[in-house]
Amino acid sequence: MNRITWRLLSAIPTLFGVVVATFLITRVLPGDPAVFFASNPAMSAEDVDRLRAALGLDKPLIEQFRLYLYALSQGDLGRSLVTGQPVATEMLTRLPASLELTVFAFGLAMAVAIPLGVMAAVRPGTWIDQTCRIIATLGVSMPTFVTGLLLIYVFYYLLGIAPEPTGRIDPFLFKPPAVTGLITIDALIDGTPATAAAALQQILLPGITMALFALAPIARMTRASMLTALSSDYIRTARAHGLSRRKILLSYGARNAMLPVVTSLGMVFSYMLGANVLVEKVFAWPGIGAFAMDSLMSLDYAPLQAFMLIMAAIFVLVNLLTDLVAGLIDPRVRLT
């Protein structure tokens, strides 16, 4: 049995544990969904009892869990009480928005953090190194919703150079036909660069907010890994053989320093999937994070459970991809 198969099989107990945890967490939340929706004056006590029976809340806990597992085995994630739509449909509709924001922010964070960490390690004690430390400190000390509100206040309210934070696209523009689900790319495919530019402007502030959250650990890990690599014996040997500075940094230093960086990238991307909940609420971004938050406030169990399961599945997938990339960088950890 190769290591990839073993990792996939070992993920099964993890996912089952997530299923159990999501079921129990939603059941111990204060409040009764049937009573919550009974605030509608048109609903009588009999209507509340029928709603509780339809949700299965009148059954013993173990029976509710059995029905929940059976529904999952059929691919049924339930139905949202708020929208009245199947949760799977709602998640598939909103997932591209969350992925677009997360991938954009992750790419932006890597484009800044990795070169910054390398330069800070090459020139320790200089202003570049101090800048890297300040950015890393700010990134881990400021909550994402505070950063988002601050950026909105400065760039939208004070300076007026950012668009209104009302979602993925200006409400006065038409969305392009959905091909990938990513509005910027779909607009380019549709041949409407003005729409693509407008969508890019909308994603800029929430993307920077999430990028600042991810930039700190990536820059810090890159700097530490490069410092360790540059102080190694093989770097001193390469210098003694008269190799160029560029070759030493790229071929020997950067490649050997990238393994712990790649590992941290996988962890940071997984954390960003959870951090996007608050960012989506601040910027009215119609992703699955905002949907899960709304579901939590309205005691809508099914979307909240589906959100946790999707995040767990993506987390397992990201960890597997991280192992594959690490094997390409260093053959000693290659999956066989």
Number of C-alpha atoms within 10 A of each C-alpha: 6 8 12 15 12 10 15 12 11 12 17 13 10 14 16 13 12 18 20 14 15 19 21 14 12 16 16 9 11 8 11 16 18 21 16 13 17 17 11 9 7 7 13 12 10 9 13 18 16 14 19 17 13 11 18 16 17 14 12 9 14 9 13 17 17 11 13 19 18 12 13 14 10 8 10 16 22 19 19 18 20 13 10 9 12 16 22 18 12 18 20 13 14 19 19 18 21 21 17 20 26 23 16 19 27 23 14 19 23 17 13 15 27 20 14 23 28 27 18 26 24 17 13 14 10 12 11 18 19 13 14 22 18 12 20 21 14 15 21 15 11 13 16 23 21 14 21 22 16 14 18 22 14 13 15 16 14 11 10 12 11 18 20 17 19 14 21 24 24 17 10 6 11 10 17 20 12 13 12 11 18 19 24 26 20 20 23 15 16 15 12 13 15 13 23 22 14 18 23 18 21 22 23 16 24 30 26 21 24 28 27 25 28 28 29 24 23 24 26 23 23 28 28 17 22 25 20 14 21 20 11 12 10 14 17 12 11 15 14 9 9 9 12 10 11 10 13 19 19 12 11 16 23 18 15 19 24 20 22 14 23 19 17 17 21 18 18 18 20 20 15 19 21 15 19 26 21 20 27 24 18 20 22 15 27 19 27 29 28 22 20 22 19 16 20 17 8 16 24 24 23 25 28 24 24 22 23 19 19 15 18 19 16 15 18 20 16 17 17 17 15 19 21 15 16 21 16 14 17 13 9 9 14 14 15 9
